[in-house]
């Protein structure tokens, strides 16, 4: 070899492996730190002073603060995350349901209401049949004629 040295020859494969492992663990630690900070703010049962104390502990003594937090409160971190995920999923489903119905009721709901009104005796079987045909034909929501809305001829 000449006086010119190449870095690849001076840095063995095992050294590259250890450097990558240390870099990976460093990134992993940062992910854990950010998840803990998120969990501190997510916990509704913790007081403001307790949140401040944990946050200061994790920032001033990062390695010790993260490890102590995981030991002391790590068991419930997963539970809080699952609860938040379920709440977000329910909100998303409710949004989709509202957007899909667009403020209108479905024909099944209309038929159920009509059946209930007929069972109470507020409309006759003939009125129920006409309203049902209206709903099933898609000409708009059924508007069953109750006792107050009946015309004198019907």
Backbone as CSV, one residue per row, in Angstrom:
resi,resn,N_x,N_y,N_z,CA_x,CA_y,CA_z,C_x,C_y,C_z
1,UNK,0.818,-1.172,0.000,0.000,0.000,0.000,0.872,1.249,0.000
2,UNK,0.400,2.238,-0.622,1.171,3.468,-0.721,0.916,4.346,0.484
3,UNK,1.423,5.512,0.451,1.252,6.452,1.554,-0.190,6.918,1.667
4,UNK,-0.899,6.810,0.560,-2.300,7.201,0.588,-3.124,6.044,1.175
5,UNK,-3.868,6.302,2.244,-4.661,5.249,2.896,-6.132,5.444,2.571
6,UNK,-6.814,4.321,2.524,-8.243,4.349,2.257,-8.985,4.065,3.549
7,UNK,-10.068,4.760,3.734,-10.845,4.632,4.955,-11.422,3.232,5.094
8,UNK,-11.813,2.602,4.019,-12.423,1.277,4.086,-11.447,0.257,4.669
9,UNK,-10.190,0.436,4.433,-9.208,-0.504,4.967,-8.963,-0.281,6.455
10,UNK,-9.155,0.948,6.906,-8.903,1.260,8.303,-10.123,1.011,9.195
11,UNK,-11.276,0.794,8.611,-12.505,0.631,9.375,-13.052,-0.766,9.106
12,UNK,-12.821,-1.703,10.013,-13.223,-3.087,9.746,-14.740,-3.262,9.763
13,UNK,-15.196,-4.383,9.268,-16.611,-4.679,9.154,-17.295,-4.700,10.526
14,UNK,-16.639,-5.285,11.521,-17.225,-5.325,12.854,-17.368,-3.920,13.444
15,UNK,-16.433,-3.032,13.148,-16.545,-1.642,13.600,-17.743,-0.956,12.964
16,UNK,-18.004,-1.212,11.699,-19.174,-0.638,11.025,-20.455,-1.192,11.632
17,UNK,-20.459,-2.492,11.947,-21.629,-3.095,12.580,-21.928,-2.437,13.922
18,UNK,-20.901,-2.274,14.761,-21.111,-1.656,16.078,-21.550,-0.201,15.958
19,UNK,-21.013,0.507,14.990,-21.426,1.909,14.789,-22.894,1.983,14.385
20,UNK,-23.325,1.079,13.506,-24.724,1.067,13.090,-25.629,0.679,14.255
21,UNK,-25.189,-0.254,15.096,-25.978,-0.661,16.253,-26.140,0.494,17.236
22,UNK,-25.055,1.200,17.500,-25.127,2.341,18.419,-26.027,3.427,17.836
23,UNK,-25.931,3.685,16.552,-26.783,4.677,15.903,-28.250,4.258,15.987
24,UNK,-28.554,2.987,15.741,-29.915,2.477,15.837,-30.459,2.626,17.259
25,UNK,-29.668,2.282,18.261,-30.101,2.413,19.656,-30.320,3.876,20.037
26,UNK,-29.509,4.758,19.483,-29.666,6.187,19.736,-31.003,6.683,19.162
27,UNK,-31.327,6.277,17.944,-32.610,6.648,17.331,-33.767,6.041,18.129
28,UNK,-33.605,4.782,18.541,-34.633,4.109,19.332,-34.883,4.848,20.647
29,UNK,-33.832,5.322,21.272,-33.979,6.052,22.525,-34.753,7.359,22.294
30,UNK,-34.475,8.057,21.189,-35.206,9.287,20.893,-36.690,9.010,20.656
31,UNK,-37.001,7.920,19.956,-38.402,7.556,19.740,-39.079,7.302,21.087
32,UNK,-38.398,6.582,21.971,-38.946,6.306,23.298,-39.142,7.600,24.090
33,UNK,-38.194,8.505,24.004,-38.309,9.793,24.705,-39.536,10.562,24.217
34,UNK,-39.749,10.633,22.920,-40.896,11.366,22.394,-42.211,10.675,22.738
35,UNK,-42.225,9.350,22.778,-43.442,8.636,23.170,-43.765,8.887,24.637
36,UNK,-42.744,8.971,25.458,-42.961,9.242,26.882,-43.478,10.662,27.078
37,UNK,-42.918,11.613,26.359,-43.394,12.994,26.464,-44.846,13.080,26.002
38,UNK,-45.182,12.368,24.935,-46.570,12.327,24.472,-47.473,11.700,25.522
39,UNK,-47.010,10.629,26.143,-47.802,9.949,27.172,-47.997,10.835,28.401
40,UNK,-47.007,11.627,28.735,-47.137,12.538,29.881,-48.286,13.508,29.635
41,UNK,-48.356,14.070,28.429,-49.415,15.029,28.132,-50.761,14.346,27.895
42,UNK,-50.763,13.085,27.500,-52.003,12.365,27.210,-52.746,11.945,28.468
43,UNK,-52.028,11.709,29.564,-52.641,11.181,30.778,-53.486,12.248,31.456
44,UNK,-54.809,12.019,31.462,-55.726,12.992,32.061,-55.777,12.889,33.576
45,UNK,-55.418,11.745,34.114,-55.491,11.572,35.566,-54.299,12.188,36.296
46,UNK,-53.249,12.541,35.585,-52.064,13.124,36.214,-52.260,14.635,36.355
47,UNK,-51.893,15.161,37.500,-52.046,16.600,37.728,-51.001,17.377,36.918
48,UNK,-51.206,18.665,36.858,-50.278,19.522,36.128,-48.892,19.528,36.743
49,UNK,-48.825,19.491,38.076,-47.522,19.478,38.750,-46.788,18.166,38.490
50,UNK,-47.521,17.076,38.479,-46.897,15.778,38.202,-46.389,15.742,36.765
51,UNK,-47.151,16.293,35.836,-46.702,16.350,34.447,-45.437,17.191,34.320
52,UNK,-45.437,18.316,35.020,-44.257,19.184,34.990,-43.051,18.476,35.576
53,UNK,-43.252,17.788,36.694,-42.144,17.067,37.323,-41.573,15.990,36.424
54,UNK,-42.432,15.162,35.814,-41.945,14.121,34.918,-41.252,14.722,33.699
55,UNK,-41.816,15.804,33.169,-41.222,16.433,31.995,-39.846,17.004,32.308
56,UNK,-39.730,17.681,33.431,-38.418,18.228,33.826,-37.432,17.092,34.076
57,UNK,-37.878,16.038,34.729,-37.017,14.884,35.005,-36.523,14.248,33.702
58,UNK,-37.396,14.135,32.721,-37.002,13.515,31.447,-36.129,14.431,30.597
59,UNK,-36.227,15.742,30.813,-35.400,16.656,30.025,-34.049,16.898,30.691
60,UNK,-34.037,17.064,32.032,-32.793,17.356,32.742,-31.897,16.116,32.820
61,UNK,-32.466,14.995,33.192,-31.716,13.734,33.250,-32.364,12.751,32.265
62,UNK,-32.090,12.903,30.976,-32.860,12.175,29.977,-32.806,10.649,30.115
63,UNK,-31.624,10.068,30.224,-31.545,8.605,30.285,-32.208,8.073,31.554
64,UNK,-31.871,8.659,32.678,-32.447,8.207,33.936,-33.957,8.484,33.972
65,UNK,-34.375,9.657,33.505,-35.795,10.006,33.499,-36.618,9.059,32.649
66,UNK,-36.115,8.697,31.460,-36.840,7.785,30.578,-36.942,6.409,31.213
67,UNK,-35.853,5.916,31.753,-35.877,4.573,32.338,-36.766,4.508,33.576
68,UNK,-36.721,5.536,34.425,-37.567,5.555,35.617,-39.036,5.657,35.214
69,UNK,-39.342,6.463,34.196,-40.727,6.590,33.742,-41.243,5.259,33.193
70,UNK,-40.428,4.575,32.423,-40.848,3.289,31.863,-41.087,2.273,32.986
71,UNK,-40.247,2.284,33.997,-40.424,1.351,35.113,-41.658,1.725,35.939
72,UNK,-41.819,3.025,36.230,-42.905,3.456,37.115,-44.269,3.485,36.422
73,UNK,-44.324,3.931,35.180,-45.619,4.149,34.523,-45.747,3.456,33.178
74,UNK,-44.808,2.611,32.836,-44.797,1.971,31.523,-45.955,1.017,31.288
75,UNK,-46.451,0.400,32.347,-47.532,-0.574,32.194,-48.793,0.069,31.624
76,UNK,-49.097,1.279,32.037,-50.316,1.949,31.594,-50.136,2.754,30.312
77,UNK,-48.909,2.873,29.821,-48.690,3.604,28.575,-49.457,2.952,27.429
78,UNK,-49.378,1.653,27.326,-50.073,0.933,26.266,-51.572,1.059,26.379
79,UNK,-52.071,1.016,27.603,-53.519,1.149,27.812,-54.020,2.520,27.379
80,UNK,-53.264,3.556,27.716,-53.674,4.903,27.312,-53.614,5.053,25.795
81,UNK,-52.615,4.461,25.179,-52.499,4.552,23.722,-53.640,3.805,23.033
82,UNK,-53.996,2.633,23.548,-55.115,1.870,22.979,-56.420,2.632,23.167
83,UNK,-56.615,3.229,24.329,-57.836,4.010,24.576,-57.933,5.190,23.617
84,UNK,-56.815,5.851,23.380,-56.834,6.975,22.452,-57.110,6.494,21.031
85,UNK,-56.521,5.374,20.630,-56.757,4.838,19.292,-58.218,4.452,19.110
86,UNK,-58.826,3.850,20.136,-60.246,3.493,20.056,-61.117,4.734,19.952
87,UNK,-60.790,5.751,20.731,-61.565,6.992,20.680,-61.467,7.639,19.295
88,UNK,-60.269,7.649,18.724,-60.098,8.206,17.384,-60.870,7.391,16.351
89,UNK,-60.862,6.065,16.502,-61.588,5.209,15.572,-63.091,5.457,15.662
90,UNK,-63.600,5.610,16.869,-65.027,5.883,17.045,-65.404,7.246,16.458
91,UNK,-64.557,8.249,16.661,-64.814,9.564,16.082,-64.820,9.484,14.561
92,UNK,-63.887,8.713,14.006,-63.817,8.561,12.554,-65.062,7.852,12.022
93,UNK,-65.491,6.790,12.704,-66.698,6.069,12.284,-67.925,6.966,12.374
94,UNK,-68.016,7.756,13.425,-69.151,8.671,13.571,-69.137,9.716,12.455
95,UNK,-67.968,10.213,12.110,-67.851,11.188,11.024,-68.288,10.575,9.695
96,UNK,-67.825,9.354,9.425,-68.195,8.665,8.185,-69.700,8.419,8.159
97,UNK,-70.261,7.984,9.294,-71.697,7.741,9.368,-72.485,9.023,9.084
98,UNK,-72.055,10.132,9.682,-72.738,11.406,9.468,-72.595,11.884,8.023
99,UNK,-71.401,11.708,7.464,-71.173,12.143,6.085,-71.952,11.272,5.103
100,UNK,-72.083,10.000,5.400,-72.785,9.094,4.492,-74.293,9.334,4.513
101,UNK,-74.847,9.604,5.677,-76.289,9.820,5.746,-76.673,11.219,5.299
102,UNK,-75.767,12.148,5.422,-75.984,13.531,4.981,-77.253,14.122,5.575
103,UNK,-77.545,13.760,6.831,-78.692,14.322,7.519,-80.008,13.641,7.188
104,UNK,-79.978,12.686,6.262,-81.202,11.986,5.893,-81.262,10.651,6.625
105,UNK,-82.474,10.157,6.792,-82.634,8.843,7.386,-82.749,7.815,6.276
106,UNK,-82.372,6.599,6.551,-82.428,5.550,5.539,-83.854,5.028,5.404
107,UNK,-84.084,4.280,4.342,-85.417,3.729,4.124,-85.773,2.715,5.205
108,UNK,-84.788,2.025,5.727,-85.045,1.072,6.808,-85.549,1.817,8.036
109,UNK,-84.921,2.944,8.359,-85.371,3.746,9.495,-86.782,4.276,9.258
110,UNK,-87.042,4.714,8.028,-88.372,5.233,7.709,-89.434,4.139,7.858
111,UNK,-89.119,2.941,7.370,-90.082,1.845,7.479,-90.311,1.447,8.932
112,UNK,-89.253,1.476,9.734,-89.404,1.155,11.154,-90.294,2.187,11.842
113,UNK,-90.106,3.458,11.501,-90.946,4.504,12.092,-92.403,4.336,11.660
114,UNK,-92.592,4.023,10.372,-93.955,3.820,9.878,-94.641,2.653,10.587
115,UNK,-93.897,1.576,10.755,-94.456,0.407,11.435,-94.829,0.741,12.872
116,UNK,-93.996,1.518,13.528,-94.275,1.917,14.904,-95.525,2.800,14.989
117,UNK,-95.640,3.709,14.035,-96.815,4.586,14.017,-98.082,3.767,13.754
118,UNK,-98.011,2.799,12.831,-99.166,1.945,12.545,-99.533,1.106,13.771
119,UNK,-98.515,0.591,14.477,-98.784,-0.218,15.671,-99.460,0.594,16.774
120,UNK,-99.157,1.877,16.838,-99.810,2.744,17.826,-101.247,3.071,17.431
121,UNK,-101.579,2.830,16.161,-102.925,3.107,15.685,-103.101,4.510,15.149
122,UNK,-102.004,5.216,14.925,-102.095,6.591,14.434,-102.429,6.631,12.948
123,UNK,-102.082,5.585,12.199,-102.422,5.529,10.777,-103.075,4.178,10.487
124,UNK,-103.824,4.141,9.421,-104.496,2.900,9.032,-103.550,2.043,8.204
125,UNK,-103.969,0.815,7.936,-103.158,-0.087,7.112,-103.023,0.433,5.692
126,UNK,-104.058,1.072,5.184,-104.002,1.617,3.824,-103.003,2.775,3.754
127,UNK,-103.018,3.652,4.749,-102.045,4.757,4.790,-100.630,4.220,4.945
128,UNK,-100.488,3.189,5.750,-99.178,2.564,5.919,-98.683,1.999,4.592
129,UNK,-99.563,1.336,3.842,-99.173,0.742,2.562,-98.747,1.823,1.573
130,UNK,-99.504,2.942,1.497,-99.138,4.027,0.574,-97.808,4.673,0.972
131,UNK,-97.619,4.903,2.260,-96.366,5.512,2.731,-95.192,4.562,2.491
132,UNK,-95.425,3.278,2.668,-94.375,2.282,2.429,-93.981,2.268,0.961
133,UNK,-94.945,2.350,0.072,-94.651,2.401,-1.359,-93.854,3.646,-1.701
134,UNK,-94.202,4.764,-1.073,-93.448,6.002,-1.289,-91.990,5.843,-0.871
135,UNK,-91.787,5.271,0.300,-90.424,5.105,0.803,-89.630,4.154,-0.083
136,UNK,-90.227,3.036,-0.445,-89.514,2.036,-1.238,-89.267,2.496,-2.670
137,UNK,-90.121,3.374,-3.192,-89.909,3.868,-4.550,-88.833,4.946,-4.592
138,UNK,-88.501,5.484,-3.451,-87.439,6.496,-3.397,-87.919,7.882,-3.751
139,UNK,-89.207,8.155,-3.654,-89.744,9.473,-3.987,-89.698,10.421,-2.807
140,UNK,-88.861,10.161,-1.866,-88.746,11.065,-0.731,-89.111,10.360,0.553
141,UNK,-88.833,11.006,1.662,-89.153,10.392,2.942,-90.648,10.292,3.136
142,UNK,-91.030,9.256,3.807,-92.452,9.063,4.079,-92.904,10.070,5.116
143,UNK,-94.004,10.669,4.850,-94.584,11.608,5.806,-95.952,11.068,6.185
144,UNK,-95.988,10.200,7.171,-97.277,9.608,7.532,-98.224,10.660,8.071
145,UNK,-99.419,10.557,7.645,-100.426,11.517,8.093,-100.934,11.081,9.454
146,UNK,-100.638,11.863,10.449,-101.118,11.565,11.788,-102.540,12.085,11.946
147,UNK,-103.151,11.902,13.116,-104.527,12.360,13.340,-104.697,13.861,13.130
148,UNK,-103.682,14.647,13.473,-103.822,16.108,13.334,-103.666,16.551,11.892
149,UNK,-102.966,15.755,11.068,-102.696,16.174,9.689,-103.682,15.590,8.712
150,UNK,-104.657,14.819,9.131,-105.620,14.195,8.225,-106.598,15.234,7.671
151,UNK,-106.936,15.002,6.449,-107.939,15.878,5.845,-109.319,15.331,6.169
152,UNK,-110.331,16.134,6.121,-111.658,15.643,6.487,-112.153,14.500,5.601
153,UNK,-111.694,14.426,4.348,-112.157,13.379,3.453,-111.482,12.056,3.683
154,UNK,-110.399,11.981,4.432,-109.713,10.716,4.596,-110.011,10.102,5.882
